[in-house]
Amino acid sequence: MSQRPPDLNWEYEARLLKKMFQDHPVKLRGALSFGRALCVCGAFASALAWPATVVADGSQEMTVEEAIQLGEEFGIAVGEVDEDVQKELKLQRPEGVAVFEVIGNSRADYAGIKVRSVIKEIDKKEVRNLIDFGRAVKVAMKECNFTVGTYEPADPGDPVGWGVNFHFVGCKRD
């Protein structure tokens, strides 16, 4: 292919492309098809990474910030179970949602949820991360009664240690 002279316009490029297409039609068609395939794959990958507004089960998409806010409305300050929390609490996997604070006179407080516990399920829905927690607690708080399954530390001096506990959450008391 020849170098484009600096003083020529777009007509030169059009003639050059036409000649390339005539000389190498199969290669050029293949390149164009490959380019289209890349565009389609890129669009598909972007669509998968882009947050949707509605998920498959019809519920609203949840953000981490919304999940944390819903936790506060329920009466707890929560965060992801990261590697540090996993090591501190001696968990097998970094799954669930860690409770960092329980707000007094809240539904969580009345249910007996403890600081340093890890929420593993809400109303029989598994909680693996903050998004799962947010979705489950949003649905559950619309109800008067639901359960929260936690993995929590035993009281000091308890020889058994950690254990699973289920907390009944009743109607909000005013």
C-alpha positions as CSV (number, residue, x, y, z in Angstrom):
1,M,0.0,0.0,0.0
2,S,1.3,3.4,-0.9
3,Q,1.7,6.3,1.5
4,R,-1.0,9.0,1.2
5,P,0.3,12.3,-0.2
6,P,-0.3,15.1,2.3
7,D,-2.1,17.4,-0.1
8,L,-4.8,15.0,-1.4
9,N,-8.3,14.8,0.0
10,W,-10.8,12.1,0.9
11,E,-11.2,11.0,-2.7
12,Y,-7.8,9.5,-2.6
13,E,-8.7,7.4,0.4
14,A,-11.9,6.3,-1.3
15,R,-10.0,5.2,-4.4
16,L,-7.4,3.4,-2.2
17,L,-10.1,1.5,-0.3
18,K,-11.8,0.6,-3.6
19,K,-8.5,-0.8,-5.0
20,M,-7.8,-2.7,-1.8
21,F,-11.3,-4.3,-1.9
22,Q,-10.8,-5.3,-5.6
23,D,-7.3,-6.7,-5.0
24,H,-8.1,-8.5,-1.7
25,P,-11.9,-8.9,-1.4
26,V,-11.9,-12.1,0.8
27,K,-9.4,-10.7,3.3
28,L,-11.3,-7.3,3.5
29,R,-14.7,-9.0,3.9
30,G,-13.2,-11.2,6.6
31,A,-11.7,-8.2,8.4
32,L,-15.1,-6.3,8.2
33,S,-16.9,-9.4,9.6
34,F,-14.4,-9.7,12.4
35,G,-14.8,-6.0,13.1
36,R,-18.5,-6.3,13.3
37,A,-18.2,-9.4,15.6
38,L,-15.9,-7.4,17.9
39,C,-18.4,-4.6,18.0
40,V,-21.3,-7.0,18.8
41,C,-19.2,-8.7,21.5
42,G,-18.2,-5.4,23.0
43,A,-21.8,-4.2,23.1
44,F,-22.9,-7.5,24.7
45,A,-20.1,-7.3,27.3
46,S,-20.9,-3.7,28.1
47,A,-24.6,-4.6,28.5
48,L,-23.7,-7.3,31.0
49,A,-21.5,-4.9,33.0
50,W,-24.0,-2.1,32.9
51,P,-26.3,-2.0,36.0
52,A,-29.9,-2.9,35.1
53,T,-32.9,-1.2,36.7
54,V,-34.8,-4.4,37.1
55,V,-33.5,-7.9,37.7
56,A,-34.9,-11.2,36.5
57,D,-37.2,-11.7,39.4
58,G,-38.8,-8.3,38.8
59,S,-37.2,-6.7,41.9
60,Q,-35.4,-3.4,41.7
61,E,-31.7,-3.3,41.3
62,M,-29.9,-2.7,44.6
63,T,-26.7,-0.7,45.2
64,V,-24.3,-1.1,48.1
65,E,-25.3,2.4,49.3
66,E,-29.0,1.5,49.3
67,A,-28.3,-1.7,51.2
68,I,-26.4,0.1,53.9
69,Q,-29.2,2.7,54.2
70,L,-31.8,-0.1,54.5
71,G,-29.6,-1.7,57.2
72,E,-29.7,1.6,59.1
73,E,-33.5,1.7,58.8
74,F,-33.6,-1.8,60.1
75,G,-31.3,-0.8,63.0
76,I,-27.8,-2.0,62.1
77,A,-24.6,-0.7,60.6
78,V,-23.4,-3.3,58.2
79,G,-20.5,-4.1,55.9
80,E,-19.1,-6.7,53.6
81,V,-17.4,-9.7,55.2
82,D,-13.9,-9.1,53.8
83,E,-10.7,-11.1,54.5
84,D,-10.0,-9.2,57.7
85,V,-13.5,-9.9,59.1
86,Q,-13.3,-13.5,58.0
87,K,-10.0,-14.0,59.9
88,E,-11.2,-12.1,63.0
89,L,-14.4,-14.2,63.1
90,K,-12.7,-17.4,61.9
91,L,-15.2,-17.9,59.1
92,Q,-14.6,-20.5,56.4
93,R,-15.6,-18.2,53.5
94,P,-16.0,-14.4,53.3
95,E,-19.8,-14.5,52.8
96,G,-22.6,-12.8,54.6
97,V,-22.9,-9.3,56.0
98,A,-21.1,-8.2,59.1
99,V,-22.9,-6.3,61.8
100,F,-20.7,-3.5,63.1
101,E,-23.3,-1.6,65.2
102,V,-26.8,-2.2,66.5
103,I,-29.0,0.9,66.9
104,G,-30.9,1.0,70.2
105,N,-34.7,0.6,70.2
106,S,-34.7,-0.6,66.6
107,R,-36.3,-3.7,65.1
108,A,-32.8,-5.3,65.0
109,D,-32.2,-4.4,68.6
110,Y,-35.6,-5.9,69.7
111,A,-34.8,-9.0,67.7
112,G,-31.5,-9.5,69.6
113,I,-29.1,-9.2,66.7
114,K,-25.6,-8.7,68.1
115,V,-22.6,-6.7,67.1
116,R,-19.9,-8.8,65.4
117,S,-22.5,-11.3,64.1
118,V,-22.7,-12.2,60.4
119,I,-26.1,-12.2,58.8
120,K,-26.4,-15.3,56.6
121,E,-30.1,-15.2,55.7
122,I,-33.2,-13.1,55.9
123,D,-36.6,-14.8,55.8
124,K,-35.1,-17.9,54.3
125,K,-33.2,-16.0,51.5
126,E,-29.5,-16.5,51.5
127,V,-27.3,-13.4,52.1
128,R,-23.9,-13.7,50.5
129,N,-23.1,-10.0,50.2
130,L,-24.5,-6.5,50.8
131,I,-26.6,-6.6,47.6
132,D,-28.3,-9.8,48.7
133,F,-28.8,-8.3,52.1
134,G,-30.4,-5.1,50.7
135,R,-32.8,-7.0,48.5
136,A,-33.9,-9.3,51.3
137,V,-34.2,-6.7,54.0
138,K,-36.2,-4.4,51.7
139,V,-38.8,-7.1,51.0
140,A,-38.8,-8.3,54.6
141,M,-39.2,-4.9,56.2
142,K,-42.5,-4.5,54.3
143,E,-43.8,-7.5,56.3
144,C,-44.6,-7.4,60.0
145,N,-42.8,-10.6,60.9
146,F,-39.7,-12.2,59.5
147,T,-36.5,-14.0,60.6
148,V,-32.8,-13.2,60.4
149,G,-30.3,-16.0,60.5
150,T,-26.9,-15.1,62.0
151,Y,-23.6,-16.6,62.7
152,E,-22.5,-15.0,65.9
153,P,-20.1,-15.0,68.8
154,A,-21.1,-16.7,72.0
155,D,-21.2,-14.7,75.2
156,P,-17.9,-14.3,77.0
157,G,-17.0,-17.4,79.0
158,D,-19.3,-19.7,76.9
159,P,-17.3,-22.8,76.2
160,V,-19.2,-23.6,73.0
161,G,-18.1,-20.5,71.1
162,W,-19.7,-19.4,67.9
163,G,-23.1,-20.6,66.7
164,V,-26.0,-20.1,64.4
165,N,-29.0,-18.2,65.7
166,F,-32.3,-17.2,64.3
167,H,-33.9,-13.9,65.3
168,F,-37.6,-13.2,65.1
169,V,-38.3,-9.7,63.9
170,G,-41.7,-8.5,64.8
171,C,-43.7,-5.3,64.1
172,K,-41.9,-2.1,64.8
173,R,-42.6,-0.8,68.3
174,D,-43.2,2.9,68.8
